[in-house]
């Protein structure tokens, strides 16, 4: 079986993330999306990892800036 109870999933048609609550049969699972529980076919859900890694970051990583300070006539980089 591809999924287990407790797996984080993404609903393909709405792009929402949820969690598997129960396995109904070979083709259906019960999922929880933001507090709403409903059944879904396994071909309607997927693991969210590809979406997470392929999304564009909202906030780019800040580059560290070297700060040049003078202390008693000596240069200090931070």
N, C-alpha and C positions, 0 to 999 in steps of 0.2 A: 504494500500500500504506500502511496506517495506521501500522504499527509497523516499526521497524528494529532491527537487532541492537544491543544496548547500551541500549535504552530501559528506563527504570524503569516497572514496571507494578504493578497491584494485582489479586490474584485475587478476583473478586467473591464467590464463595461462602464464602471463609474470611477475607476482609479482610486477607490477608497481602501484604506488598510483596515484589517480586522483580525480576528482570531478564531480558530476552529474550536467549537465548544463540544461537538459530538459528531460521531460518524454514523450516519443513518443506514447506508448500505454501500455496495461497491461503487456506486456512481454519485452518491449525494452525501453532503456534510451539512451540519448545522453551524452557522457562523454568527459571530457577534461583531457588528460594525457600529461603533459609537453608541453602545447600549441597546441597539436594535438587533434582535436575534431572528434569523430567517434561514430556510434551507437553500442550498445552492448546489448545482451540479459541479463536479470536480473540474470540468473543462471551462467553467466560468471564473475560476480562481487560479492564482499562481503565487509563487513565493515573491516577496517584494524586493529581493536583493538586487536584481538587475535594475529596477527602477531607481533604487536608492543610489547606486553607483553611477548611473548614467545621467542623473539629474544635474542641472547646472547649479552650482553653489550660489546661494543668495548673497553671501558675504565672502568676498575673496580673502584669502589668508593675508594677514599683514606681514610685511617684511620687517625684520628687525632693523632698526636704525642704529648705526654706531654714533655714539655721542662723544665728542672730543671735549675734554675738560682740562683745564690747567690747574695743577695743584703744586704750589711751591715751585713754579717754573718747569714742572715736568708734565708731559702729555699723558693723559689717562683716557683710554677708550672704554666705553661701556656699551 
